[in-house]
């Protein structure tokens, strides 16, 4: 059974190295060697991370002569953001209720002090 796209995205984002690779690709295309530069790991290890990102459709690779640049694909991130939006709405409503409650307590205290 193949995991759903959201699970693939979350799995790929769970690793700090992969998040750093995505952050670099947000600045523009890069080769595997360019992506590997900041990491103290072998090229095959970086390639494994890239395969996870590719499987989650977070990156794509093209071929221009001998150059195989990697490119950030944003659609899975948009889908994740859409899923998270439901929770943002819930938490914003909770924070609004907390803010109203704290304001009510403060107003009651101010009235008692006056």
C-alpha positions in Angstrom: 0.0 0.0 0.0 1.4 3.4 -1.0 1.3 6.2 1.5 -1.0 9.2 0.8 0.7 12.3 -0.6 0.3 14.2 2.7 2.1 11.4 4.6 4.9 11.4 2.0 5.2 15.2 2.4 5.3 15.1 6.1 7.8 12.2 6.1 10.1 14.1 3.7 9.9 17.3 5.9 10.6 15.4 9.1 14.4 15.4 8.4 16.4 18.6 9.0 18.7 17.9 6.1 15.8 17.6 3.6 14.3 20.8 5.0 17.7 22.6 4.5 17.8 21.2 0.9 14.3 22.6 0.2 15.3 26.0 1.7 18.3 26.1 -0.7 16.1 25.1 -3.6 13.7 27.9 -2.7 16.4 30.3 -3.9 16.7 28.5 -7.3 17.8 25.4 -9.1 20.9 23.6 -7.9 22.9 20.5 -8.8 23.4 17.6 -6.5 27.0 18.8 -5.9 25.8 22.3 -5.0 23.2 20.9 -2.7 25.7 18.6 -1.0 28.3 21.4 -0.3 27.1 22.5 3.2 26.6 19.0 4.5 29.3 16.7 6.1 28.0 13.6 4.3 28.7 11.7 1.2 27.2 12.4 -2.2 25.3 9.1 -2.1 23.8 10.1 1.3 22.6 13.4 -0.2 21.2 11.5 -3.2 19.2 9.4 -0.8 17.7 12.5 0.7 16.9 13.8 -2.8 15.2 10.5 -3.7 12.9 10.9 -0.6 12.1 14.5 -1.7 11.5 13.4 -5.3 9.2 10.6 -4.1 7.2 13.1 -2.2 7.1 15.3 -5.3 8.8 18.2 -3.4 11.5 18.4 -6.0 12.0 17.5 -9.6 15.1 17.0 -11.7 15.6 17.9 -15.3 18.5 17.3 -17.7 20.3 19.9 -19.7 23.3 18.2 -21.4 25.3 16.9 -18.5 23.8 19.2 -15.9 20.9 17.7 -13.9 19.5 20.5 -11.8 17.0 20.0 -9.0 14.0 22.3 -8.7 11.6 22.9 -5.8 8.0 21.8 -6.5 5.6 23.8 -4.4 2.3 21.9 -4.9 2.8 19.4 -2.0 3.6 22.3 0.3 0.4 24.1 -0.8 -1.6 20.9 -0.1 0.1 20.7 3.4 -0.7 24.4 4.0 -4.4 23.8 3.1 -4.5 20.9 5.5 -2.9 23.0 8.3 -5.4 25.8 7.6 -8.1 23.9 9.3 -6.0 23.7 12.5 -5.0 27.4 12.2 -8.7 28.3 12.3 -9.3 26.2 15.4 -6.2 27.7 17.2 -7.0 31.3 16.2 -10.5 30.8 17.6 -9.1 29.5 20.8 -6.6 32.4 21.1 -9.5 34.9 20.4 -11.5 33.3 23.3 -8.4 33.4 25.6 -7.8 37.0 24.7 -11.4 37.9 25.4 -11.3 36.0 28.8 -8.0 37.7 29.8 -9.4 41.1 28.8 -12.5 40.4 30.9 -10.4 39.4 33.9 -8.3 42.6 33.5 -11.4 44.8 33.3 -12.9 43.1 36.4 -9.6 43.7 38.3 -9.5 47.4 37.1 -13.1 47.9 38.2 -12.3 46.4 41.7 -9.2 48.5 42.1 -11.1 51.7 41.2 
